[in-house]
Amino acid sequence: MPPGVGEIPGLGEGANGCRAPRLVGMPEYIDAHGIAIVYDVHPAAGEPRGVVQLLHGVGEHAGRYAALVEALTGDGYTVYADDHRGHGRTGMKQHGGDASKLGTLGPGGMPATLAAVWQLTQLIRSKNPGLPLVLLGHSWGSFLAQMLLDEHPDAYDALVLSGSALRWPGSLNSGDLNAPWKAATASGTEWLSSDLAVGRAFLDDPLTTTKPLLQLFGVVDTLRIIGRPRRDLGHDVPVLLMVGRDDTVGGPRSVHRLAEAYRSRSGLTDVTTLVYPDARHEIFNDVTQADARADLLAWLAPRFPTRT
């Protein structure tokens, strides 16, 4: 389906009582259920060496990754980033401008959401023949990325996961992610970043929601997150796992288990794990963000050399 242009009818109230912006001239594609998926294309500076498909997390949107996108495009990668079903600009358009429904996936739930992200992969491949494709997912986006690699291992040339976890009971936190930072003055977003301005900005963003995952997705779709890396993947994809030491979603222990599963179950030989001692969940929005961006580019460089 070729991309078109869409506009949200009306402004609507933001998820946190703010006036939501009017969104005009956004590229989009239509998924199997007729929902318009809004996405951005950020061209590489100069001759592209590869493409990165960026998958955001629950309750947020692709616009929160501006600094990461700038670093990637500056290093020669074209970046495609959609707002997943029910989220960000897609969610506002899907739900008629009603920000109170942000995070609700809509018809088809999790399987349809995953299929819509896969649809973008196919669009990227059709428009960038011959270029390697890196799948980069954060948090829930990293879970979607794990699922996509299981289903379509030949479609991706590298996998990068941040704020991820082994999607298995005992390795994935289903409780209060902000529990370590309980205080009378807590905003509830301290788990995102040790830079508390990040949490405040999240609360002020009209395209985000702080509703719990179970409330947004329901029991069935929440349980669909559970799974493990596929056995004998048959395609040796390089994998980079990046996690903050104080990440309460899974944390280093869970991510090390994920790395081992990719080696022992999937048969992958190039698996790297980086732990950031001073970071929480959003390593690309924490005090370590410059190091995280530099580490990502350094990891990508030998695997995807500059094209001459």
ZALUM-905684 format. One record per residue: residue number from 1; chain; x, z, y negated of N, C-alpha, C in turn. Coordinates in steps of 0.02 Angstrom, whole numbers. Layout:
residues N
i  ch  n_u  n_w  n_v  ca_u  ca_w  ca_v  c_u  c_w  c_v
NUM  A  X  Z  Y  X  Z  Y  X  Z  Y $
...
END
This chain:
residues 308
i  ch  n_u  n_w  n_v  ca_u  ca_w  ca_v  c_u  c_w  c_v
1  A  42  0  59  0  0  0  44  0  -62 $
2  A  40  -51  -106  82  -53  -165  62  2  -214 $
3  A  111  28  -252  95  81  -299  51  57  -355 $
4  A  8  100  -380  -34  83  -436  -23  133  -492 $
5  A  -71  136  -536  -66  182  -593  -130  222  -596 $
6  A  -123  287  -608  -183  330  -609  -182  377  -668 $
7  A  -240  406  -682  -247  454  -735  -298  507  -715 $
8  A  -282  569  -728  -329  623  -714  -386  620  -765 $
9  A  -448  621  -741  -505  621  -788  -513  690  -819 $
10  A  -493  699  -880  -500  763  -914  -440  808  -907 $
11  A  -439  860  -946  -382  905  -946  -389  960  -895 $
12  A  -441  1000  -899  -450  1055  -851  -406  1114  -870 $
13  A  -421  1171  -839  -382  1231  -851  -324  1235  -802 $
14  A  -267  1259  -825  -210  1269  -782  -222  1326  -733 $
15  A  -179  1329  -681  -188  1378  -628  -181  1449  -655 $
16  A  -147  1457  -711  -136  1524  -738  -169  1531  -807 $
17  A  -224  1494  -816  -261  1499  -878  -236  1455  -934 $
18  A  -186  1412  -918  -158  1368  -969  -194  1301  -967 $
19  A  -192  1266  -1022  -222  1200  -1026  -179  1151  -988 $
20  A  -208  1116  -939  -170  1069  -899  -158  1005  -937 $
21  A  -99  974  -930  -83  914  -968  -120  853  -941 $
22  A  -134  805  -985  -160  741  -964  -103  700  -934 $
23  A  -114  671  -877  -61  637  -840  -78  563  -836 $
24  A  -39  522  -870  -54  451  -877  4  409  -852 $
25  A  -11  351  -823  41  303  -807  85  323  -749 $
26  A  59  361  -702  99  385  -646  95  337  -587 $
27  A  152  318  -557  147  278  -496  114  318  -440 $
28  A  77  284  -398  42  319  -344  31  271  -286 $
29  A  17  298  -229  -6  259  -171  -66  296  -141 $
30  A  -105  260  -102  -167  288  -75  -156  304  -1 $
31  A  -172  366  18  -161  385  88  -221  364  131 $
32  A  -218  381  195  -269  358  243  -338  387  229 $
33  A  -341  440  190  -406  471  173  -429  452  103 $
34  A  -394  404  72  -414  382  6  -389  425  -51 $
35  A  -344  471  -38  -317  514  -90  -256  482  -122 $
36  A  -255  481  -188  -199  453  -226  -141  503  -228 $
37  A  -84  483  -201  -25  526  -201  20  504  -259 $
38  A  30  549  -306  71  534  -365  144  548  -349 $
39  A  188  503  -371  259  512  -357  300  486  -416 $
40  A  363  504  -417  411  481  -467  468  444  -433 $
41  A  495  396  -469  557  362  -448  608  372  -502 $
42  A  664  403  -484  719  415  -531  778  371  -510 $
43  A  791  316  -547  843  269  -526  913  300  -530 $
44  A  955  278  -485  1025  299  -487  1059  272  -549 $
45  A  1108  310  -573  1149  285  -628  1199  236  -598 $
46  A  1194  174  -616  1239  123  -588  1215  99  -520 $
47  A  1261  70  -482  1245  44  -416  1228  101  -368 $
48  A  1168  100  -338  1149  156  -294  1188  157  -229 $
49  A  1209  217  -208  1243  225  -145  1195  248  -90 $
50  A  1136  270  -110  1086  293  -63  1023  315  -99 $
51  A  974  337  -60  910  360  -86  897  430  -58 $
52  A  870  473  -100  849  540  -79  773  545  -86 $
53  A  740  565  -33  669  580  -36  662  656  -39 $
54  A  634  680  -95  631  752  -109  562  779  -94 $
55  A  559  833  -54  496  864  -34  494  936  -61 $
56  A  446  950  -105  440  1016  -136  403  1065  -91 $
57  A  397  1128  -114  366  1181  -75  294  1194  -92 $
58  A  266  1246  -62  196  1265  -71  184  1289  -142 $
59  A  129  1267  -172  107  1293  -236  145  1266  -296 $
60  A  192  1220  -285  232  1194  -340  225  1118  -344 $
61  A  275  1085  -374  272  1013  -383  342  986  -395 $
62  A  349  920  -392  415  889  -396  448  898  -464 $
63  A  409  910  -516  437  917  -583  482  977  -592 $
64  A  481  1024  -544  523  1083  -549  595  1070  -527 $
65  A  612  1009  -511  678  993  -483  718  947  -529 $
66  A  705  952  -594  736  906  -642  812  909  -640 $
67  A  842  968  -639  915  974  -640  945  945  -576 $
68  A  913  957  -520  937  929  -456  932  853  -457 $
69  A  877  827  -481  868  755  -485  921  724  -530 $
70  A  934  756  -587  985  730  -633  1054  728  -600 $
71  A  1071  779  -561  1135  780  -526  1139  724  -475 $
72  A  1086  714  -438  1086  663  -386  1089  592  -415 $
73  A  1048  579  -466  1049  512  -496  1116  499  -529 $
74  A  1145  550  -559  1210  542  -591  1266  527  -542 $
75  A  1255  546  -479  1305  533  -427  1288  471  -385 $
76  A  1239  433  -407  1227  369  -375  1170  366  -326 $
77  A  1125  416  -327  1068  416  -281  1003  405  -319 $
78  A  964  358  -296  896  351  -321  853  405  -288 $
79  A  811  438  -327  771  493  -300  697  476  -305 $
80  A  663  482  -248  590  477  -245  563  547  -232 $
81  A  513  568  -271  485  635  -263  410  632  -276 $
82  A  370  648  -225  298  649  -235  274  720  -246 $
83  A  215  726  -275  178  790  -274  132  786  -213 $
84  A  144  829  -164  108  825  -101  33  835  -111 $
85  A  -5  818  -60  -78  827  -62  -96  897  -87 $
86  A  -143  898  -135  -167  961  -161  -122  994  -212 $
87  A  -64  965  -225  -13  997  -266  2  957  -330 $
88  A  20  993  -382  43  962  -443  -5  909  -470 $
89  A  23  853  -490  -18  799  -519  -65  768  -467 $
90  A  -41  763  -405  -85  739  -352  -145  784  -344 $
91  A  -133  849  -343  -187  897  -334  -236  896  -391 $
92  A  -212  890  -453  -257  887  -510  -301  825  -507 $
93  A  -272  770  -488  -310  708  -482  -359  713  -423 $
94  A  -335  738  -368  -375  745  -307  -435  792  -317 $
95  A  -424  846  -355  -476  897  -364  -512  890  -431 $
96  A  -509  831  -461  -547  818  -522  -527  860  -581 $
97  A  -463  879  -584  -438  918  -641  -450  992  -635 $
98  A  -474  1015  -577  -488  1086  -566  -425  1121  -540 $
99  A  -389  1154  -585  -325  1185  -566  -335  1244  -519 $
100  A  -395  1272  -515  -407  1327  -468  -402  1305  -396 $
101  A  -404  1239  -384  -400  1213  -316  -330  1189  -298 $
102  A  -282  1197  -344  -214  1176  -329  -189  1211  -266 $
103  A  -155  1173  -223  -129  1199  -160  -175  1187  -101 $
104  A  -238  1168  -114  -285  1152  -60  -273  1080  -38 $
105  A  -258  1070  26  -234  1005  50  -288  952  54 $
106  A  -350  971  67  -404  923  71  -414  895  140 $
107  A  -454  841  146  -472  814  212  -412  795  254 $
108  A  -413  815  317  -357  800  362  -304  853  362 $
109  A  -304  898  311  -259  954  310  -185  937  318 $
110  A  -151  978  358  -79  971  366  -59  905  398 $
111  A  -93  882  451  -73  817  480  -78  760  430 $
112  A  -131  760  389  -139  707  340  -86  713  285 $
113  A  -68  774  267  -15  785  217  51  757  243 $
114  A  67  773  305  129  747  335  128  671  338 $
115  A  71  643  357  65  570  361  74  537  293 $
116  A  50  570  240  58  543  173  131  543  151 $
117  A  168  595  170  240  597  154  277  543  193 $
118  A  258  534  256  288  480  296  272  412  266 $
119  A  214  405  237  195  343  203  243  328  146 $
120  A  264  380  110  313  370  56  380  349  85 $
121  A  400  378  141  462  356  173  460  281  187 $
122  A  405  257  212  399  186  227  402  144  164 $
123  A  370  169  110  373  134  46  445  131  21 $
124  A  481  187  27  551  189  5  593  139  44 $
125  A  584  137  109  623  91  151  608  18  132 $
126  A  546  3  117  528  -66  100  558  -88  34 $
127  A  567  -41  -12  592  -57  -79  668  -49  -85 $
128  A  700  -19  -35  772  -7  -39  806  -27  26 $
129  A  798  -90  47  827  -111  111  903  -105  110 $
130  A  930  -79  164  1003  -74  171  1033  -11  143 $
131  A  994  29  106  1021  91  78  1006  150  125 $
132  A  1054  195  135  1041  255  176  990  300  142 $
133  A  950  335  182  897  378  157  909  450  179 $
134  A  914  494  129  923  566  141  856  600  130 $
135  A  834  639  178  772  678  172  791  749  151 $
136  A  768  769  91  786  835  64  722  875  53 $
137  A  714  929  90  654  970  84  670  1042  66 $
138  A  628  1071  24  634  1141  6  574  1180  31 $
139  A  586  1238  64  533  1284  85  482  1248  129 $
140  A  418  1248  110  369  1210  149  389  1137  155 $
141  A  419  1110  102  444  1042  106  497  1034  160 $
142  A  536  1088  171  586  1085  225  553  1086  293 $
143  A  496  1120  299  459  1120  362  430  1050  376 $
144  A  402  1019  323  378  951  331  435  905  350 $
145  A  494  915  320  552  874  336  573  883  409 $
146  A  572  945  433  587  957  504  539  918  549 $
147  A  475  920  532  424  885  572  435  810  570 $
148  A  451  784  512  463  712  505  523  690  547 $
149  A  576  729  546  635  711  586  618  712  660 $
150  A  578  760  682  556  762  752  519  699  771 $
151  A  475  675  726  431  619  742  464  551  730 $
152  A  510  548  681  539  484  662  615  491  652 $
153  A  652  509  704  723  524  695  764  464  671 $
154  A  742  404  687  780  345  667  769  325  594 $
155  A  722  358  561  703  338  493  748  367  440 $
156  A  787  418  457  826  454  407  900  455  426 $
157  A  942  453  374  1014  451  384  1047  519  373 $
158  A  1010  566  346  1034  635  338  974  680  322 $
159  A  981  744  338  930  793  324  961  852  287 $
160  A  931  869  230  954  927  190  894  974  182 $
161  A  903  1037  201  850  1086  198  872  1146  156 $
162  A  832  1166  107  847  1227  69  788  1274  76 $
163  A  803  1340  75  750  1389  81  710  1380  145 $
164  A  743  1361  198  709  1343  260  710  1401  310 $
165  A  690  1386  371  688  1436  425  675  1401  490 $
166  A  692  1434  545  669  1412  610  594  1426  613 $
167  A  554  1376  626  481  1383  623  454  1413  688 $
168  A  472  1476  699  455  1507  762  441  1581  750 $
169  A  393  1611  786  379  1683  777  442  1725  784 $
170  A  450  1771  737  510  1813  736  565  1786  692 $
171  A  558  1723  671  608  1692  628  580  1670  561 $
172  A  515  1678  553  480  1655  493  437  1711  466 $
173  A  447  1730  404  411  1787  374  339  1768  358 $
174  A  293  1803  389  222  1791  375  192  1846  332 $
175  A  234  1891  306  210  1947  266  220  1936  192 $
176  A  228  1990  155  236  1989  83  307  1968  65 $
177  A  315  1909  37  382  1884  21  414  1922  -37 $
178  A  374  1957  -75  401  1995  -133  411  2069  -117 $
179  A  405  2088  -54  408  2159  -35  471  2195  -58 $
180  A  531  2164  -56  591  2200  -77  594  2216  -152 $
181  A  550  2186  -191  553  2194  -263  490  2225  -291 $
182  A  460  2269  -253  399  2303  -275  416  2353  -330 $
183  A  381  2347  -386  388  2394  -441  327  2386  -486 $
184  A  316  2435  -528  258  2433  -572  260  2372  -618 $
185  A  321  2350  -634  329  2294  -680  339  2227  -644 $
186  A  335  2226  -578  347  2164  -541  294  2112  -555 $
187  A  316  2050  -561  269  1994  -574  243  1964  -510 $
188  A  276  1978  -454  258  1948  -390  297  1886  -374 $
189  A  338  1863  -421  378  1802  -410  453  1817  -407 $
190  A  472  1881  -402  543  1898  -399  578  1867  -339 $
191  A  541  1854  -285  571  1826  -224  596  1755  -234 $
192  A  572  1721  -285  593  1652  -297  666  1647  -318 $
193  A  686  1690  -364  752  1684  -394  774  1750  -425 $
194  A  839  1763  -423  865  1823  -457  865  1813  -532 $
195  A  858  1751  -555  847  1737  -626  772  1744  -638 $
196  A  751  1800  -667  680  1816  -672  643  1768  -718 $
197  A  680  1731  -760  648  1681  -803  617  1625  -761 $
198  A  645  1613  -702  617  1562  -658  547  1581  -635 $
199  A  539  1644  -615  474  1668  -595  423  1667  -652 $
200  A  445  1685  -712  400  1684  -769  378  1612  -784 $
201  A  425  1565  -780  409  1495  -792  360  1469  -740 $
202  A  368  1492  -678  322  1472  -625  251  1494  -642 $
203  A  244  1556  -664  179  1583  -681  147  1546  -740 $
204  A  189  1523  -786  164  1489  -846  151  1415  -836 $
205  A  172  1388  -779  166  1317  -765  94  1300  -746 $
206  A  60  1256  -782  -10  1240  -766  -19  1200  -702 $
207  A  36  1178  -671  32  1139  -610  55  1178  -548 $
208  A  59  1244  -554  78  1286  -496  22  1334  -479 $
209  A  27  1363  -420  -19  1416  -400  19  1468  -359 $
210  A  -1  1530  -366  31  1585  -329  -13  1609  -271 $
211  A  -66  1574  -255  -108  1594  -198  -67  1593  -133 $
212  A  -78  1641  -89  -40  1642  -26  -54  1581  17 $
213  A  -5  1563  57  -10  1503  99  -71  1505  145 $
214  A  -84  1562  176  -141  1568  222  -207  1555  186 $
215  A  -212  1579  124  -273  1567  85  -281  1494  67 $
216  A  -226  1461  53  -227  1390  34  -241  1345  94 $
217  A  -208  1358  150  -209  1311  206  -260  1330  260 $
218  A  -278  1394  264  -320  1416  319  -279  1429  381 $
219  A  -310  1460  431  -274  1482  491  -247  1423  531 $
220  A  -288  1372  542  -268  1317  586  -208  1280  557 $
221  A  -211  1261  493  -155  1223  464  -93  1267  455 $
222  A  -102  1332  443  -45  1377  440  -9  1379  507 $
223  A  -47  1383  561  -17  1385  628  18  1319  645 $
224  A  -3  1265  613  29  1200  626  101  1198  601 $
225  A  120  1247  560  189  1250  537  236  1269  594 $
226  A  210  1308  642  252  1332  697  277  1274  740 $
227  A  341  1277  756  371  1225  798  446  1233  799 $
228  A  480  1195  841  552  1197  846  580  1126  845 $
229  A  644  1119  828  674  1052  830  665  1019  898 $
230  A  651  956  895  638  917  956  700  915  1001 $
231  A  687  918  1066  742  912  1114  767  840  1117 $
232  A  834  834  1124  864  768  1134  838  717  1084 $
233  A  854  729  1022  828  688  967  845  614  977 $
234  A  904  600  1006  923  531  1019  953  495  960 $
235  A  961  530  904  990  500  844  1029  555  809 $
236  A  1095  547  804  1138  601  779  1138  602  703 $
237  A  1090  637  674  1081  641  602  1121  700  574 $
238  A  1162  690  522  1195  746  491  1145  792  455 $
239  A  1156  857  461  1108  906  434  1146  957  392 $
240  A  1119  971  332  1145  1023  288  1090  1075  277 $
241  A  1105  1138  293  1058  1193  283  1085  1239  228 $
242  A  1045  1251  176  1067  1291  119  1017  1348  108 $
243  A  1043  1410  104  998  1467  101  1028  1523  59 $
244  A  986  1557  21  1007  1616  -15  1011  1676  31 $
245  A  1060  1719  20  1067  1779  62  1005  1822  62 $
246  A  971  1825  5  913  1869  -3  847  1831  0 $
247  A  847  1774  33  786  1734  42  741  1769  92 $
248  A  680  1784  73  634  1821  117  590  1776  160 $
249  A  594  1710  151  554  1665  193  582  1664  264 $
250  A  647  1655  269  680  1656  334  747  1692  329 $
251  A  785  1673  277  849  1704  266  903  1676  311 $
252  A  965  1698  301  1022  1671  339  1014  1676  415 $
253  A  988  1732  440  983  1739  513  939  1684  542 $
254  A  882  1672  511  836  1620  536  867  1550  529 $
255  A  902  1539  474  933  1473  463  989  1461  513 $
256  A  1027  1512  529  1079  1504  581  1047  1488  648 $
257  A  989  1517  663  953  1501  724  930  1428  723 $
258  A  908  1405  664  887  1335  657  946  1289  669 $
259  A  1004  1306  640  1064  1265  651  1082  1261  724 $
260  A  1079  1317  759  1094  1318  830  1044  1276  870 $
261  A  981  1278  850  930  1238  884  943  1164  875 $
262  A  965  1144  816  982  1074  805  1040  1052  849 $
263  A  1088  1098  859  1145  1081  902  1125  1081  976 $
264  A  1094  1135  998  1083  1144  1070  1021  1107  1095 $
265  A  968  1104  1055  907  1071  1077  908  996  1061 $
266  A  926  981  998  921  911  975  983  870  988 $
267  A  1039  904  1003  1101  868  1018  1138  842  957 $
268  A  1125  873  899  1159  851  838  1229  882  834 $
269  A  1277  843  809  1346  865  808  1372  882  738 $
270  A  1337  860  686  1359  870  617  1308  914  581 $
271  A  1314  980  592  1267  1028  562  1306  1079  522 $
272  A  1291  1083  457  1327  1129  412  1278  1179  382 $
273  A  1298  1242  379  1257  1295  349  1295  1327  291 $
274  A  1263  1331  234  1292  1364  175  1246  1421  153 $
275  A  1276  1481  146  1238  1540  124  1263  1560  55 $
276  A  1216  1572  9  1234  1589  -60  1221  1664  -71 $
277  A  1275  1704  -79  1269  1777  -79  1225  1805  -134 $
278  A  1222  1773  -192  1186  1801  -248  1118  1769  -259 $
279  A  1094  1731  -211  1032  1692  -221  975  1718  -178 $
280  A  915  1701  -200  854  1716  -163  826  1651  -133 $
281  A  763  1636  -144  733  1579  -109  751  1511  -139 $
282  A  750  1506  -204  760  1441  -237  833  1434  -259 $
283  A  875  1412  -214  946  1408  -230  960  1358  -286 $
284  A  916  1308  -294  926  1259  -347  896  1282  -414 $
285  A  867  1342  -415  841  1372  -477  867  1443  -485 $
286  A  921  1460  -452  947  1528  -456  1013  1528  -494 $
287  A  1046  1585  -498  1109  1590  -534  1163  1548  -501 $
288  A  1152  1529  -438  1200  1489  -401  1185  1414  -404 $
289  A  1138  1394  -447  1114  1326  -444  1169  1274  -456 $
290  A  1216  1287  -501  1269  1238  -513  1313  1230  -451 $
291  A  1328  1285  -418  1367  1282  -356  1328  1246  -302 $
292  A  1263  1259  -297  1222  1227  -246  1220  1152  -256 $
293  A  1212  1130  -318  1211  1058  -331  1278  1027  -315 $
294  A  1332  1061  -335  1399  1034  -322  1413  1031  -247 $
295  A  1392  1082  -210  1402  1083  -138  1363  1027  -104 $
296  A  1303  1015  -127  1262  960  -99  1296  893  -110 $
297  A  1319  880  -171  1352  816  -185  1416  809  -145 $
298  A  1453  865  -138  1516  863  -100  1503  849  -26 $
299  A  1448  875  0  1430  863  70  1408  791  81 $
300  A  1371  764  33  1346  696  39  1402  644  33 $
301  A  1451  658  -11  1501  608  -30  1536  574  28 $
302  A  1566  610  76  1601  576  130  1554  541  180 $
303  A  1492  562  181  1444  532  228  1411  470  199 $
304  A  1410  465  132  1381  407  99  1427  386  42 $
305  A  1481  352  58  1530  332  7  1500  286  -45 $
306  A  1531  285  -103  1510  239  -155  1515  168  -131 $
307  A  1463  128  -144  1463  59  -122  1505  16  -169 $
308  A  1545  -28  -142  1588  -71  -183  1571  -144  -172 $
END
